[in-house]
Amino acid sequence: MSAPTQPVPAQRTPAGEEPAPLLATRGLTKHFKVGGAFSGRNLHAVDGADIVINRKEIVALVGESGSGKSTIARLLARVYQPTSGEILYQGRPLSSMRGRRQVLEYRGDVPMVFQDPFSSLNPAYRVSHGIMRGLKLHRHELNRAQRFEEAVRVVEAVGLTPAADILDRYPYELSGGQRQRIGFAQALAYRPKLILADEPVSMLDVSIRIGLLNVMAKLRADEDVSFLYITHDIASARYVSDRLMVMYAGHVVESGPTEAVLADPKHPYTQLLLSAVPDPRAPLEVTAEAAKGEPPRVINPSPGCRFRWRCPLAIDECATTTPLLRPLAPAHVAACHVATADPDPTAGTDSVAGSDSGGEAAPE
């Protein structure tokens, strides 16, 4: 019988160099065939995504429905295999993984919390079942008594007490917010390094969303866990994240520190997202920019910017050349032909997005 497969070690970092990011992607791409095997039609769910998540960092991935956010989460969780590109975990490509043991180790390090708290728990079993089963699968060093102690610890860590009573309940005896906390507890039981949280608060009442966001912040502080927080809610992303990445039609169109992106958005789509956030003090209205254009074309898309049909700043180049991410401010990148970089403070000149395009000003 062959020897058990050894887990893939983290890539060694030469002395004097910064350690590799916890997780990174290079040109990550996922296409789905539509209309039959011989139709030649492909839905471009994700195209060329470059993502970096560092240790003890919360990164928010925002965008409208259909932008590719959840597809990226499933690619990182190895639910989907990428069409092309690479995922690097602690500096090593996932494609180098061999054997069930290495796959289990990665999935324990990078678990996923799903959107729907009402279908993520098996209604036929008590709450303890999923946590104990996961511990048995991923934490071989623990005996049964130790597994129960760990289950109690992680349930308390997500703010549910008394833990023993919660573990003895069935899912129907819990509220939606409690079920979602159990989802975080199950992920935490594996001693993860990164949790993929796919719209974890979107199906919960507004009054209890803040509690789940605080759970994420607490786990990052107390358990040294990083998060990829996927959401369409810019307000919650601002509340909890360190960095913000904006997706549109399968492309990452802007990325940077959360406050920098929200204070000075460079891409017209990010500007549109911010203009659509309702102000409770103002009358509800739909701006001309928000109503303009048509849904993105992601089935066999042609070259060019996929936002050009809705963009008030589009120029001829937008229809022929796909823009690439480029630095426009410190640690702030955007994929836009007309967006301009922040002025050099030593040059004494100012520039604004769209000033070279001849178009109208970007929405505030």
C-alpha positions as CSV (number, residue, x, y, z in Angstrom):
1,M,0.0,0.0,0.0
2,S,1.4,3.4,-0.9
3,A,2.3,5.9,1.8
4,P,-0.3,8.6,2.7
5,T,-0.1,11.7,0.6
6,Q,1.6,14.6,2.4
7,P,-0.1,18.0,2.5
8,V,1.2,20.7,0.2
9,P,3.4,23.0,2.2
10,A,3.4,26.7,1.9
11,Q,5.9,28.2,-0.5
12,R,9.1,29.2,1.2
13,T,9.8,32.9,1.1
14,P,13.5,33.9,0.5
15,A,15.0,35.9,3.4
16,G,14.4,39.6,3.0
17,E,11.3,39.2,0.8
18,E,7.7,39.7,1.8
19,P,5.7,36.5,2.4
20,A,3.3,35.4,-0.3
21,P,-0.3,36.5,-0.1
22,L,-2.6,34.0,1.7
23,L,-4.5,33.5,-1.6
24,A,-4.1,35.0,-5.0
25,T,-5.4,34.4,-8.5
26,R,-3.7,35.0,-11.9
27,G,-6.0,35.4,-14.9
28,L,-8.7,33.4,-13.3
29,T,-11.4,32.6,-15.9
30,K,-14.6,30.6,-16.0
31,H,-16.8,30.0,-19.0
32,F,-20.0,28.0,-19.2
33,K,-21.4,26.4,-22.3
34,V,-25.0,27.5,-23.1
35,G,-27.4,26.3,-25.7
36,G,-26.0,22.8,-26.2
37,A,-22.6,21.2,-26.7
38,F,-22.4,22.3,-30.4
39,S,-23.9,25.8,-30.1
40,G,-20.5,27.5,-29.8
41,R,-22.0,29.9,-27.2
42,N,-20.2,30.5,-24.0
43,L,-21.2,32.6,-21.0
44,H,-18.2,34.4,-19.7
45,A,-18.9,34.4,-16.0
46,V,-15.4,35.4,-15.0
47,D,-12.6,36.7,-17.2
48,G,-9.0,37.2,-16.2
49,A,-9.6,38.0,-12.5
50,D,-6.5,38.9,-10.5
51,I,-7.4,38.8,-6.8
52,V,-5.1,39.1,-3.7
53,I,-6.2,38.3,-0.1
54,N,-3.7,38.8,2.6
55,R,-3.5,37.3,6.1
56,K,-6.0,38.8,8.6
57,E,-7.7,40.8,5.9
58,I,-11.4,41.3,5.0
59,V,-11.8,41.9,1.3
60,A,-15.3,42.8,0.0
61,L,-16.2,41.8,-3.6
62,V,-19.2,43.9,-4.7
63,G,-21.3,44.1,-7.8
64,E,-24.8,43.6,-9.2
65,S,-26.4,40.2,-9.7
66,G,-24.8,38.3,-12.5
67,S,-21.4,40.1,-12.2
68,G,-19.5,36.9,-11.4
69,K,-19.0,37.3,-7.6
70,S,-20.4,34.0,-6.5
71,T,-18.6,32.2,-9.4
72,I,-15.3,33.5,-8.1
73,A,-16.2,32.1,-4.6
74,R,-17.0,28.7,-6.0
75,L,-13.8,28.7,-8.0
76,L,-11.8,29.5,-4.9
77,A,-13.7,26.8,-3.0
78,R,-12.9,24.2,-5.8
79,V,-16.6,23.7,-6.5
80,Y,-15.9,24.7,-10.1
81,Q,-12.7,24.1,-12.0
82,P,-11.4,27.2,-13.8
83,T,-11.4,27.3,-17.6
84,S,-8.0,29.0,-17.4
85,G,-5.8,30.8,-15.0
86,E,-4.4,29.8,-11.7
87,I,-5.2,30.0,-8.0
88,L,-2.3,30.3,-5.6
89,Y,-2.7,29.4,-2.0
90,Q,0.2,30.6,0.2
91,G,2.3,30.9,-2.9
92,R,1.6,27.4,-4.3
93,P,-0.8,26.6,-7.2
94,L,-3.8,24.5,-6.4
95,S,-3.2,22.6,-9.6
96,S,-0.2,21.0,-7.9
97,M,-2.5,19.3,-5.3
98,R,-2.4,15.6,-5.5
99,G,-4.6,13.2,-3.5
100,R,-7.6,13.4,-1.2
101,R,-5.7,14.5,1.8
102,Q,-4.3,17.6,0.2
103,V,-7.8,18.6,-1.1
104,L,-9.3,18.1,2.3
105,E,-6.6,20.2,4.0
106,Y,-7.3,23.0,1.5
107,R,-11.0,22.9,2.0
108,G,-10.5,22.9,5.8
109,D,-8.3,26.0,5.4
110,V,-10.7,27.7,3.0
111,P,-14.3,26.8,3.8
112,M,-17.4,28.6,2.5
113,V,-20.4,30.1,4.2
114,F,-23.4,30.1,1.9
115,Q,-26.1,32.7,1.3
116,D,-29.2,30.8,2.4
117,P,-29.2,29.9,6.1
118,F,-32.4,27.9,5.7
119,S,-31.0,25.3,3.3
120,S,-27.4,25.1,4.5
121,L,-28.3,22.9,7.5
122,N,-29.8,19.4,7.3
123,P,-33.2,19.6,9.0
124,A,-33.1,15.9,9.9
125,Y,-30.1,16.3,12.2
126,R,-29.4,18.3,15.3
127,V,-27.1,21.4,15.0
128,S,-24.2,19.4,16.5
129,H,-24.2,16.9,13.7
130,G,-22.7,19.1,11.0
131,I,-20.0,20.6,13.3
132,M,-19.0,17.2,14.8
133,R,-18.9,15.6,11.4
134,G,-16.7,18.3,10.0
135,L,-14.4,18.0,13.0
136,K,-14.1,14.3,12.5
137,L,-13.2,14.8,8.8
138,H,-10.8,17.7,9.2
139,R,-9.4,17.4,12.7
140,H,-8.1,13.8,13.1
141,E,-6.1,14.6,16.2
142,L,-9.3,15.1,18.3
143,N,-11.1,12.3,20.1
144,R,-14.9,12.5,20.6
145,A,-14.8,14.4,23.9
146,Q,-12.4,16.9,22.4
147,R,-14.5,17.3,19.3
148,F,-17.5,18.2,21.5
149,E,-15.4,20.7,23.5
150,E,-14.3,22.3,20.2
151,A,-17.9,22.4,19.0
152,V,-18.9,24.3,22.2
153,R,-16.0,26.7,21.7
154,V,-16.8,27.7,18.1
155,V,-20.5,28.1,18.9
156,E,-19.6,30.4,21.7
157,A,-17.1,32.2,19.5
158,V,-19.9,33.3,17.1
159,G,-22.0,34.6,20.0
160,L,-24.5,31.8,20.6
161,T,-25.1,30.8,24.2
162,P,-25.6,28.5,26.0
163,A,-23.6,26.5,23.4
164,A,-24.6,23.0,24.7
165,D,-28.3,23.9,24.3
166,I,-27.8,25.3,20.8
167,L,-25.9,22.2,19.7
168,D,-28.8,20.0,20.9
169,R,-31.4,21.9,18.8
170,Y,-32.8,21.1,15.4
171,P,-32.4,23.8,12.7
172,Y,-36.1,24.6,12.7
173,E,-35.7,25.7,16.3
174,L,-33.3,28.5,15.3
175,S,-33.8,31.8,13.7
176,G,-32.2,32.8,10.4
177,G,-29.6,34.8,12.1
178,Q,-28.8,31.9,14.5
179,R,-28.5,29.5,11.5
180,Q,-26.1,31.8,9.7
181,R,-24.0,32.0,12.9
182,I,-23.9,28.2,13.0
183,G,-22.6,28.3,9.4
184,F,-19.7,30.5,10.6
185,A,-19.2,28.1,13.5
186,Q,-18.9,25.1,11.2
187,A,-16.3,26.9,9.1
188,L,-14.4,28.1,12.2
189,A,-14.3,24.5,13.6
190,Y,-11.8,23.6,10.8
191,R,-9.3,26.2,12.0
192,P,-9.5,28.1,8.7
193,K,-7.2,30.7,7.4
194,L,-9.8,32.2,5.0
195,I,-13.6,32.0,5.0
196,L,-15.5,32.6,1.8
197,A,-18.7,34.3,2.8
198,D,-21.1,34.5,-0.1
199,E,-23.8,37.1,0.6
200,P,-24.1,35.8,4.2
201,V,-26.5,38.5,5.4
202,S,-28.6,39.2,2.3
203,M,-31.5,37.0,3.4
204,L,-31.5,38.3,7.0
205,D,-33.5,41.1,8.5
206,V,-31.8,44.4,8.5
207,S,-31.9,44.5,12.3
208,I,-29.7,41.4,12.7
209,R,-27.3,41.9,9.8
210,I,-25.0,44.1,11.9
211,G,-24.6,41.3,14.4
212,L,-23.2,38.9,11.7
213,L,-20.9,41.6,10.3
214,N,-19.6,42.1,13.9
215,V,-19.0,38.3,14.1
216,M,-16.8,38.5,11.0
217,A,-14.8,41.3,12.5
218,K,-14.4,39.5,15.8
219,L,-13.3,36.3,14.2
220,R,-10.7,38.2,12.2
221,A,-9.4,39.8,15.4
222,D,-9.6,36.8,17.7
223,E,-9.0,33.8,15.4
224,D,-6.7,35.4,12.8
225,V,-9.1,34.5,10.0
226,S,-9.3,36.3,6.7
227,F,-12.5,36.8,4.8
228,L,-13.7,37.2,1.2
229,Y,-17.0,39.0,1.8
230,I,-19.2,38.8,-1.3
231,T,-22.1,41.3,-1.3
232,H,-24.1,43.8,-3.4
233,D,-24.5,46.0,-0.4
234,I,-21.9,48.8,-0.4
235,A,-22.8,50.0,3.1
236,S,-22.0,46.6,4.7
237,A,-18.8,46.4,2.7
238,R,-17.7,49.7,3.9
239,Y,-18.6,48.7,7.5
240,V,-16.5,45.6,7.6
241,S,-13.9,45.4,4.9
242,D,-10.3,46.6,4.5
243,R,-10.2,46.5,0.7
244,L,-13.0,46.7,-1.9
245,M,-13.1,45.0,-5.3
246,V,-15.8,45.9,-7.8
247,M,-16.9,43.5,-10.4
248,Y,-19.0,44.1,-13.6
249,A,-19.9,41.5,-16.2
250,G,-17.1,39.1,-15.2
251,H,-14.4,41.7,-14.9
252,V,-12.8,43.2,-11.9
253,V,-13.1,46.9,-12.8
254,E,-11.7,48.6,-9.6
255,S,-9.9,47.7,-6.5
256,G,-8.3,49.5,-3.6
257,P,-8.6,50.4,0.1
258,T,-12.3,50.6,1.0
259,E,-12.3,54.2,2.1
260,A,-10.2,55.3,-0.8
261,V,-12.4,53.7,-3.4
262,L,-15.6,55.0,-1.9
263,A,-14.3,58.5,-1.4
264,D,-12.8,58.8,-4.9
265,P,-14.2,56.1,-7.2
266,K,-12.3,56.0,-10.5
267,H,-14.4,53.7,-12.6
268,P,-17.8,55.0,-13.9
269,Y,-19.5,51.8,-12.8
270,T,-18.3,52.3,-9.2
271,Q,-19.5,55.9,-9.4
272,L,-22.9,54.6,-10.7
273,L,-23.1,52.2,-7.8
274,L,-22.5,54.9,-5.3
275,S,-25.0,57.3,-6.9
276,A,-27.7,54.5,-6.7
277,V,-27.3,54.2,-2.9
278,P,-30.4,55.8,-1.5
279,D,-30.1,58.8,0.8
280,P,-32.9,58.5,3.4
281,R,-33.1,62.3,3.6
282,A,-33.7,62.8,-0.2
283,P,-36.7,62.0,-2.3
284,L,-36.5,58.7,-4.2
285,E,-35.7,59.2,-7.9
286,V,-33.9,57.4,-10.8
287,T,-31.1,59.4,-12.4
288,A,-30.6,59.5,-16.1
289,E,-27.2,57.8,-15.7
290,A,-28.7,54.9,-13.7
291,A,-31.5,54.4,-16.2
292,K,-29.2,54.5,-19.3
293,G,-28.1,51.5,-21.3
294,E,-28.8,47.8,-21.3
295,P,-27.7,44.7,-19.4
296,P,-24.1,43.6,-20.0
297,R,-23.4,41.2,-22.8
298,V,-21.5,38.2,-21.4
299,I,-22.4,35.5,-24.0
300,N,-19.5,35.4,-26.5
301,P,-18.7,39.1,-25.7
302,S,-16.9,41.2,-28.2
303,P,-13.7,43.0,-27.3
304,G,-14.0,46.3,-25.5
305,C,-15.3,47.6,-22.2
306,R,-18.5,45.7,-21.2
307,F,-19.8,48.8,-19.4
308,R,-19.7,51.0,-22.5
309,W,-23.4,50.7,-23.3
310,R,-24.2,52.3,-19.9
311,C,-21.2,54.6,-19.5
312,P,-21.7,58.4,-19.8
313,L,-18.0,58.7,-20.5
314,A,-17.5,56.1,-23.3
315,I,-15.2,56.9,-26.1
316,D,-14.4,55.1,-29.4
317,E,-11.6,53.1,-27.8
318,C,-14.0,51.6,-25.3
319,A,-15.7,49.7,-28.2
320,T,-12.5,48.1,-29.5
321,T,-10.1,47.6,-26.6
322,T,-10.8,45.9,-23.3
323,P,-9.3,48.1,-20.6
324,L,-6.9,46.6,-18.1
325,L,-6.4,47.4,-14.4
326,R,-3.9,50.2,-14.0
327,P,-2.8,52.2,-10.9
328,L,-4.6,55.5,-10.6
329,A,-3.8,56.3,-6.9
330,P,-1.7,54.6,-4.1
331,A,-2.9,51.0,-3.9
332,H,-5.9,51.9,-6.1
333,V,-6.4,50.4,-9.5
334,A,-9.2,50.7,-12.1
335,A,-9.9,49.3,-15.6
336,C,-11.0,52.4,-17.6
337,H,-9.7,54.2,-20.6
338,V,-10.9,57.6,-19.5
339,A,-10.2,57.5,-15.8
340,T,-7.2,59.6,-14.9
341,A,-4.7,59.2,-12.1
342,D,-4.5,61.4,-9.1
343,P,-2.4,64.5,-9.8
344,D,1.2,64.5,-8.7
345,P,1.2,66.8,-5.6
346,T,4.6,68.2,-6.8
347,A,3.2,69.1,-10.2
348,G,0.6,71.6,-9.1
349,T,-2.1,70.4,-11.6
350,D,-5.4,68.8,-11.1
351,S,-7.2,66.2,-13.2
352,V,-10.5,64.4,-12.9
353,A,-12.0,61.3,-14.3
354,G,-13.3,61.9,-17.8
355,S,-11.5,65.2,-18.4
356,D,-9.7,63.9,-21.5
357,S,-12.7,62.3,-23.0
358,G,-14.8,65.3,-24.0
359,G,-17.8,63.7,-22.3
360,E,-20.0,64.9,-19.5
361,A,-18.8,64.7,-15.9
362,A,-19.1,61.5,-14.0
363,P,-21.9,61.1,-11.6
364,E,-21.1,62.2,-8.1
